[in-house]
Amino acid sequence: MVGDESADDGPVSFFFTEPSQAPPPTQAQTPQKLTARLSASDFLFRGIARSGGVVVLVLMVSVGSFLAYRGAQALHKAGWSFLTTQTWNPNGGGFGIAAIMVGTVLIALVAISVAVPLALGAALYISEYAPRRIQRGLISLVDLMAAVPSIVFGLWGFWFLEWRMTSLSRWINDWFGWIPLFKVDGVTRNYTGPTATFYTSSSFIAGVVVALMVVPIATSIMREAFSQAPAGEREGAYALGATRWGMISAVVLPFAKGAMIGGTMLGLGRALGETIAVSLIISPVFVIQPHILQNGTSSVSSTIALQYAEATPFGLSALFAAGLSLFALTLMVNFGAAVIVSRSRSGAVSEA
């Protein structure tokens, strides 16, 4: 309704008009695609990054293809029994990875069970509790541990640690021997004879030595994630009355959960492939040994290292086939760690 009022003080008249027709709908505009102009340095960086990724993929495919090619003869002869046979005698009998793969996994699991609590505690202390004047020194010390050669850890474990851990192994067997994993055949709780040789060269001792080699890697990954926890959320937790541990459990640990899992799995990948330190400590037996405290075990990497020099051509093919299985297992573990880390919240920035 539209009103029309005259200029003077005369009467006001009103009139009605028909509503105007609505304008025809216009076609929806498509969003424009934004493009960025890349400089020469951007093109150079992109080319280097892509080239690096391609080279890594090519190297992995090349290594896998080489192992498959060299192990094809043994794999063709053994067939599927290669995965189920326990003995390792390529020249005069059956051979397979059942025993050595079980030993590899058990040593790695022992290493992770020991390394993860140590790495978690060390990372939390360095990131959240250590005074700033010693924080940088502790970070450098952890990084230096990662640079220590594995042969040094192996010699230390063989000459110093192995015989000092027999008492701990016996205590575990005495009190937890009812669990098959911790049982030692031939040794009971009331056994009075010499027991040291029952507990040496075991998966447990080898796993503890490997754990000390895994700790620096896991600690560095976890500490980096802890230090990136958003400051706004930290301050918010303190503002709500949380203690330091309350803030850590509510903010830092959930934020770094993906990195903690990823660091654990990356450490597991390192433990699966450890060679020299394990070879110095274990006493190889080619039978499935599920008791981690008992003397005798084996692993894929140590078997390759100990038998490579004296292997026949067919024996070399069998060793390459075993290496292919370890390569596939380690690759799956590392890919799993990468996926978990990429999907985690670690590295996110708070808006506060």
C-alpha positions as CSV (number, residue, x, y, z in Angstrom):
1,M,0.0,0.0,0.0
2,V,1.3,3.4,-1.0
3,G,0.1,6.7,0.5
4,D,-0.1,10.0,-1.4
5,E,-0.1,13.2,0.6
6,S,-0.7,16.7,-1.0
7,A,1.6,19.6,-0.3
8,D,-1.1,21.6,1.6
9,D,-3.1,20.6,4.6
10,G,-5.9,19.1,2.6
11,P,-7.2,15.6,3.0
12,V,-4.9,12.6,2.6
13,S,-5.9,10.0,0.1
14,F,-4.7,6.4,-0.1
15,F,-4.8,4.0,-3.0
16,F,-3.8,0.4,-3.5
17,T,-1.6,-1.0,-6.3
18,E,-1.2,-4.5,-7.5
19,P,2.0,-6.2,-6.2
20,S,4.7,-6.1,-8.7
21,Q,5.9,-9.3,-10.2
22,A,9.0,-10.9,-8.6
23,P,12.1,-10.6,-10.7
24,P,12.9,-13.9,-12.5
25,P,15.4,-15.9,-10.6
26,T,18.9,-15.4,-11.9
27,Q,21.2,-18.3,-12.6
28,A,23.4,-19.2,-9.6
29,Q,26.8,-17.9,-10.0
30,T,29.5,-20.5,-10.0
31,P,32.4,-19.8,-7.5
32,Q,35.5,-18.7,-9.1
33,K,38.6,-20.8,-8.8
34,L,41.4,-19.0,-7.1
35,T,44.9,-19.5,-8.5
36,A,48.2,-18.4,-7.0
37,R,51.1,-17.2,-8.9
38,L,54.1,-19.3,-8.0
39,S,57.5,-17.7,-8.0
40,A,60.6,-19.5,-9.2
41,S,61.6,-20.5,-5.7
42,D,58.1,-22.0,-5.2
43,F,58.5,-24.1,-8.4
44,L,62.0,-25.1,-7.2
45,F,60.8,-26.2,-3.8
46,R,57.8,-28.1,-5.3
47,G,60.1,-29.9,-7.7
48,I,62.6,-30.9,-4.9
49,A,59.8,-32.1,-2.7
50,R,58.1,-34.1,-5.4
51,S,61.4,-35.5,-6.5
52,G,62.3,-36.6,-3.0
53,G,59.0,-38.4,-2.6
54,V,59.3,-40.1,-5.9
55,V,62.9,-41.2,-5.1
56,V,61.8,-42.7,-1.7
57,L,58.9,-44.6,-3.4
58,V,61.2,-45.9,-6.1
59,L,63.8,-47.0,-3.6
60,M,61.2,-48.9,-1.6
61,V,59.8,-50.6,-4.7
62,S,63.4,-51.4,-5.8
63,V,64.3,-53.0,-2.5
64,G,61.2,-55.1,-2.4
65,S,61.6,-56.1,-6.0
66,F,65.2,-57.1,-5.5
67,L,64.4,-59.2,-2.4
68,A,61.5,-60.9,-4.2
69,Y,63.7,-61.6,-7.2
70,R,66.6,-63.1,-5.2
71,G,64.2,-65.1,-2.9
72,A,62.0,-66.4,-5.7
73,Q,63.8,-69.7,-6.0
74,A,63.4,-70.5,-2.3
75,L,59.8,-69.3,-2.3
76,H,58.9,-71.4,-5.3
77,K,60.4,-74.5,-3.7
78,A,58.9,-74.0,-0.2
79,G,55.5,-72.7,-1.3
80,W,53.1,-71.8,1.5
81,S,55.0,-74.0,3.9
82,F,57.6,-71.2,4.1
83,L,55.2,-69.4,6.5
84,T,54.5,-72.4,8.7
85,T,57.7,-74.4,8.9
86,Q,59.8,-73.9,12.1
87,T,63.1,-75.4,11.1
88,W,65.7,-73.6,9.1
89,N,67.8,-76.0,7.0
90,P,67.6,-74.9,3.3
91,N,70.3,-77.3,2.2
92,G,69.1,-80.6,3.8
93,G,65.5,-80.2,4.9
94,G,62.6,-77.9,5.3
95,F,62.9,-74.3,6.0
96,G,60.5,-71.5,7.0
97,I,60.0,-68.4,9.0
98,A,57.5,-69.6,11.6
99,A,60.0,-69.8,14.4
100,I,62.2,-66.9,13.6
101,M,59.2,-64.6,12.9
102,V,57.7,-65.5,16.3
103,G,61.0,-64.8,18.0
104,T,61.3,-61.5,16.1
105,V,57.8,-60.4,17.2
106,L,58.4,-61.5,20.8
107,I,61.7,-59.5,21.1
108,A,60.0,-56.5,19.6
109,L,57.0,-56.7,21.9
110,V,59.3,-56.9,25.0
111,A,61.3,-54.0,23.7
112,I,58.1,-51.9,23.2
113,S,56.7,-52.9,26.6
114,V,59.9,-51.6,28.3
115,A,60.6,-48.6,26.1
116,V,57.2,-47.0,25.9
117,P,56.8,-46.2,29.7
118,L,60.4,-45.0,29.8
119,A,60.0,-42.8,26.7
120,L,56.7,-41.4,28.0
121,G,58.1,-40.5,31.4
122,A,61.2,-39.0,29.9
123,A,59.3,-37.0,27.3
124,L,56.8,-35.7,29.9
125,Y,59.6,-34.7,32.3
126,I,61.6,-32.9,29.6
127,S,58.6,-31.1,28.2
128,E,56.6,-30.3,31.3
129,Y,58.7,-30.6,34.5
130,A,62.4,-30.0,33.7
131,P,63.8,-26.5,34.5
132,R,64.5,-24.5,31.4
133,R,68.2,-24.3,32.2
134,I,68.6,-28.1,31.8
135,Q,65.9,-28.8,29.3
136,R,68.1,-28.2,26.2
137,G,70.8,-30.4,27.7
138,L,68.4,-33.3,28.3
139,I,67.1,-33.0,24.7
140,S,70.7,-33.2,23.4
141,L,71.4,-36.2,25.6
142,V,68.4,-38.1,24.3
143,D,69.4,-37.3,20.7
144,L,73.0,-38.5,21.4
145,M,71.6,-41.8,22.7
146,A,70.0,-42.3,19.3
147,A,73.4,-41.9,17.7
148,V,75.1,-44.7,19.8
149,P,75.9,-47.7,17.5
150,S,73.9,-50.8,18.1
151,I,77.1,-52.8,18.5
152,V,77.8,-50.8,21.7
153,F,74.4,-51.7,23.1
154,G,75.0,-55.3,22.2
155,L,78.4,-55.5,23.9
156,W,77.0,-53.8,27.0
157,G,74.1,-56.2,27.1
158,F,76.2,-59.3,26.6
159,W,79.0,-58.5,29.0
160,F,77.2,-56.5,31.7
161,L,73.4,-56.8,31.6
162,E,72.7,-60.4,30.7
163,W,74.1,-62.0,33.9
164,R,72.7,-59.3,36.1
165,M,69.2,-59.9,34.9
166,T,69.0,-63.6,35.6
167,S,67.8,-62.8,39.2
168,L,65.0,-60.7,37.8
169,S,64.0,-63.4,35.3
170,R,64.0,-66.0,38.1
171,W,61.8,-63.8,40.3
172,I,59.3,-63.3,37.4
173,N,59.3,-67.0,36.8
174,D,58.8,-67.8,40.5
175,W,55.8,-65.5,40.9
176,F,54.3,-65.4,37.4
177,G,55.3,-68.8,36.0
178,W,51.7,-69.8,35.9
179,I,51.4,-67.5,32.9
180,P,52.6,-69.5,29.9
181,L,54.5,-66.5,28.6
182,F,56.7,-66.3,31.8
183,K,57.1,-70.0,32.3
184,V,60.6,-71.6,32.1
185,D,60.7,-75.4,31.4
186,G,62.6,-77.4,33.9
187,V,62.6,-74.7,36.7
188,T,60.1,-74.6,39.5
189,R,59.7,-72.2,42.3
190,N,61.5,-74.6,44.8
191,Y,64.3,-75.5,42.4
192,T,67.6,-75.4,44.2
193,G,70.1,-76.2,41.4
194,P,72.0,-73.7,39.3
195,T,69.5,-71.7,37.2
196,A,71.6,-69.0,35.5
197,T,71.9,-70.8,32.2
198,F,68.2,-71.3,32.0
199,Y,67.6,-67.5,31.8
200,T,70.5,-66.2,29.7
201,S,70.2,-65.6,25.9
202,S,66.5,-65.1,26.2
203,S,63.9,-63.0,24.3
204,F,63.5,-61.0,27.5
205,I,67.1,-59.9,27.8
206,A,67.4,-59.2,24.1
207,G,64.2,-57.1,24.2
208,V,65.4,-55.0,27.1
209,V,68.6,-54.2,25.2
210,V,66.6,-53.3,22.1
211,A,64.3,-51.2,24.3
212,L,67.2,-48.9,25.3
213,M,67.8,-48.4,21.6
214,V,64.1,-47.6,20.9
215,V,63.7,-45.1,23.8
216,P,65.4,-42.1,22.1
217,I,63.3,-42.4,19.0
218,A,60.0,-42.6,20.9
219,T,61.1,-39.9,23.4
220,S,61.9,-37.4,20.7
221,I,58.5,-37.9,18.9
222,M,56.5,-37.7,22.1
223,R,58.4,-34.7,23.5
224,E,57.9,-32.8,20.2
225,A,54.1,-33.4,20.3
226,F,53.9,-32.5,24.0
227,S,55.6,-29.2,23.4
228,Q,53.1,-28.3,20.7
229,A,50.0,-28.6,22.9
230,P,48.1,-25.3,22.5
231,A,49.0,-22.7,25.0
232,G,45.4,-21.4,25.1
233,E,44.1,-24.8,26.3
234,R,46.9,-25.1,28.8
235,E,46.0,-21.7,30.3
236,G,42.3,-22.6,30.2
237,A,42.9,-25.7,32.2
238,Y,44.8,-23.8,34.8
239,A,42.1,-21.1,34.9
240,L,39.6,-23.8,35.8
241,G,41.7,-24.8,38.7
242,A,43.5,-27.8,37.3
243,T,46.8,-28.9,38.8
244,R,49.8,-29.5,36.5
245,W,49.1,-33.2,36.2
246,G,45.4,-32.4,35.7
247,M,46.4,-30.1,32.8
248,I,48.7,-32.7,31.4
249,S,46.0,-35.4,31.5
250,A,43.3,-33.2,30.1
251,V,45.2,-31.2,27.5
252,V,48.6,-32.5,26.7
253,L,48.1,-36.3,26.6
254,P,44.9,-36.2,24.5
255,F,46.5,-33.7,22.1
256,A,49.6,-35.9,21.6
257,K,47.7,-39.3,21.6
258,G,48.4,-39.8,17.9
259,A,52.1,-39.0,18.2
260,M,52.4,-41.3,21.2
261,I,50.9,-44.2,19.1
262,G,52.9,-43.3,16.1
263,G,56.2,-43.1,18.1
264,T,55.4,-46.5,19.6
265,M,54.9,-48.0,16.2
266,L,58.0,-46.4,14.7
267,G,59.9,-47.8,17.7
268,L,58.4,-51.2,17.0
269,G,59.6,-51.0,13.4
270,R,63.1,-50.3,14.7
271,A,62.9,-53.2,17.2
272,L,61.7,-55.6,14.5
273,G,64.8,-55.0,12.4
274,E,67.5,-54.8,15.0
275,T,70.4,-57.2,14.1
276,I,73.8,-56.8,15.8
277,A,72.7,-56.3,19.4
278,V,70.2,-59.3,19.2
279,S,72.8,-61.5,17.5
280,L,75.3,-61.0,20.3
281,I,72.8,-61.9,23.0
282,I,70.5,-64.6,21.9
283,S,71.2,-68.3,21.4
284,P,69.6,-69.3,18.1
285,V,67.0,-72.1,18.2
286,F,64.8,-72.9,15.2
287,V,61.7,-73.9,17.1
288,I,58.8,-71.7,18.2
289,Q,59.8,-70.5,21.7
290,P,56.9,-68.8,23.4
291,H,58.6,-68.5,26.8
292,I,60.3,-65.1,26.8
293,L,62.4,-65.8,29.9
294,Q,63.8,-69.1,28.7
295,N,67.2,-69.6,27.1
296,G,67.1,-69.7,23.3
297,T,65.3,-67.7,20.7
298,S,65.8,-66.5,17.2
299,S,65.0,-63.6,14.9
300,V,64.9,-62.9,11.1
301,S,67.6,-60.3,11.1
302,S,70.0,-62.3,13.4
303,T,69.5,-65.4,11.3
304,I,70.4,-63.5,8.1
305,A,73.5,-62.0,9.8
306,L,74.8,-65.3,11.3
307,Q,74.2,-67.5,8.2
308,Y,74.9,-65.1,5.3
309,A,78.7,-65.7,5.1
310,E,78.5,-69.5,4.9
311,A,75.2,-69.9,2.9
312,T,75.1,-71.8,-0.3
313,P,73.4,-70.1,-3.4
314,F,70.1,-71.7,-2.5
315,G,70.6,-70.8,1.2
316,L,71.1,-67.2,0.1
317,S,67.9,-67.3,-1.8
318,A,66.2,-68.6,1.4
319,L,67.8,-65.7,3.4
320,F,66.6,-63.2,0.9
321,A,63.1,-64.6,1.2
322,A,63.2,-64.2,5.0
323,G,64.4,-60.7,4.5
324,L,61.5,-60.0,2.2
325,S,59.1,-61.1,4.9
326,L,60.8,-58.9,7.5
327,F,60.7,-56.0,4.9
328,A,57.0,-56.4,4.4
329,L,56.3,-56.6,8.2
330,T,58.4,-53.5,8.9
331,L,56.8,-51.6,6.0
332,M,53.3,-52.3,7.3
333,V,54.2,-51.2,10.8
334,N,55.7,-47.9,9.5
335,F,52.8,-47.2,7.2
336,G,50.4,-47.8,10.1
337,A,52.4,-45.3,12.2
338,A,52.4,-42.7,9.5
339,V,48.6,-43.0,9.0
340,I,48.0,-42.7,12.8
341,V,50.3,-39.6,13.1
342,S,48.7,-37.9,10.0
343,R,45.2,-38.4,11.4
344,S,46.0,-37.3,14.9
345,R,45.4,-33.8,16.3
346,S,49.1,-33.4,17.1
347,G,50.4,-30.2,15.6
348,A,47.0,-28.4,15.6
349,V,47.0,-24.8,16.6
350,S,44.5,-23.5,19.2
351,E,42.5,-20.3,18.3
352,A,42.7,-19.1,21.9
